């Protein structure tokens, strides 16, 4: 049973437009959510996070939205840039837990 | 830069041979993790450690063992490698304070091929 799902394996958008990456979770005990970005041949790097006490967190061009009732979160990138082309992983955890559960990732391609 | 290194970065081995991957951190972090990444499966946790000699299994621990005899090193061992263990292996550490306590910092990865 996959507790964190990213149902879109890939997404392609035009430079300057909005990219929306989605993530669903099933475990209601999760209370902290993170997005990581991964370039080829590199390890993932932390991008942005949100606690379950919030419904939105913004950092520059990146905004994460959390809908607890739907057990759904999304990452918005505005405006999208070619350098944003990467694999994006959604992850979930309980705040004091030692580990996170990751989704399968979405490959974002931003076309110039 | 979280000060995480992995060795080797690339390895090709034969089925049935033992393999040990090393993760080294310079940050004195308590939590360390081993993941494998495969196409269509994202990042799956193999084992993790919450202190010296304290380890626990992740979701795909079969065929793997770990050891942590000192804070800075976390070793992943494949006792008898199989072709299904061909993968990219990532080590990670967890942040220690405030909101970063839930963030993980990843090493560069080890690409392992089992023939």
Contacts between the chains, C-beta under 8 A, distances in Angstrom:
chain1	res1	chain2	res2	distance
A	6	B	42	7.7
A	9	B	40	7.6
A	32	B	102	4.9
A	34	B	102	6.6
A	34	B	103	6.5
A	36	B	104	7.9
A	36	B	106	8.0
A	41	B	108	8.0
A	41	B	109	7.4
A	42	B	108	6.4
A	42	B	109	7.4
A	43	B	4	7.9
A	43	B	90	5.4
A	43	B	92	7.6
A	43	B	106	3.3
A	43	B	107	5.4
A	43	B	108	5.3
A	43	B	109	5.5
A	44	B	43	7.1
A	44	B	90	7.3
A	44	B	104	8.0
A	44	B	106	5.0
A	45	B	105	8.0
A	45	B	106	7.0
A	46	B	103	4.6
A	46	B	104	7.2
A	46	B	105	7.2
A	49	B	99	6.8
A	49	B	102	6.8
A	49	B	103	6.8
A	51	B	99	7.9
A	89	B	42	6.1
A	89	B	43	6.3
A	93	B	102	5.6
A	95	B	101	7.7
A	95	B	102	6.4
A	96	B	101	7.8
A	98	B	31	5.7
A	98	B	48	6.3
A	98	B	50	5.3
A	98	B	56	7.7
A	98	B	94	7.4
A	99	B	33	7.0
A	99	B	45	6.0
A	99	B	48	5.7
A	99	B	58	7.1
A	100	B	102	7.0
A	100	B	104	6.6
A	101	B	45	7.8
A	102	B	35	7.8
A	102	B	42	5.0
A	102	B	43	4.2
A	102	B	44	7.5
A	102	B	45	8.0
A	103	B	42	5.6
A	104	B	40	6.3
A	104	B	41	6.1
A	104	B	42	3.7
A	105	B	42	4.9
A	105	B	43	7.9
